[in-house]
Amino acid sequence: MTKQLPYHCPIDAAMHVIEGKWKVLVLWEVGTGRAVRGTAPGASGISEKVLAQQLRELETDGIVHREVHDTVPPKVEYTLTDEGRELNAALEPLGAWGQRRMRAPGSAEAA
């Protein structure tokens, strides 16, 4: 994903990398070692086309590394780069906040 600089603020720069409905979930899946092209268990409902697009954008932004294994059938594996691990660590407090919200009285998960 390309964006013209300058960014308006540091949050704008960060959001450029994770914007969209699926990127944060795909990033989390790659971080857990479960995302291989065609599957992203935590992102159920994502199409193969959209998953491939999101992974390409994350690769372009230097967040994931794509490795093609020469097997039959071919296997494409994604891992986080150092930058991707740093981004996942930055998102951990947001995930913790989300967990507390999911357990809060009145939330659908708490019911």
Secondary structure as the mmCIF struct_conf table of DSSP 4:
data_model
#
loop_
_struct_conf.conf_type_id
_struct_conf.id
_struct_conf.beg_label_comp_id
_struct_conf.beg_label_asym_id
_struct_conf.beg_label_seq_id
_struct_conf.end_label_comp_id
_struct_conf.end_label_asym_id
_struct_conf.end_label_seq_id
HELX_LH_PP_P HELX_LH_PP_P1 GLN A 4 GLN A 4
BEND BEND1 LEU A 5 LEU A 5
HELX_LH_PP_P HELX_LH_PP_P2 PRO A 6 TYR A 7
BEND BEND2 HIS A 8 CYS A 9
HELX_RH_AL_P HELX_RH_AL_P1 PRO A 10 ILE A 18
BEND BEND3 GLY A 20 TRP A 22
HELX_RH_AL_P HELX_RH_AL_P2 LYS A 23 THR A 32
TURN_TY1_P TURN_TY1_P1 GLY A 33 GLY A 33
STRN STRN1 VAL A 36 VAL A 36
TURN_TY1_P TURN_TY1_P2 ARG A 37 GLY A 38
STRN STRN2 THR A 39 THR A 39
HELX_RH_3T_P HELX_RH_3T_P1 PRO A 41 ALA A 43
TURN_TY1_P TURN_TY1_P3 SER A 44 GLY A 45
HELX_RH_AL_P HELX_RH_AL_P3 GLU A 48 THR A 60
TURN_TY1_P TURN_TY1_P4 ASP A 61 GLY A 62
BEND BEND4 ILE A 63 ILE A 63
STRN STRN3 VAL A 64 HIS A 69
BEND BEND5 VAL A 72 PRO A 73
STRN STRN4 LYS A 75 LEU A 80
HELX_RH_AL_P HELX_RH_AL_P4 ASP A 82 ARG A 103
BEND BEND6 ALA A 104 ALA A 104
TURN_TY1_P TURN_TY1_P5 PRO A 105 GLY A 106
BEND BEND7 SER A 107 SER A 107
TURN_TY1_P TURN_TY1_P6 ALA A 108 ALA A 110
#
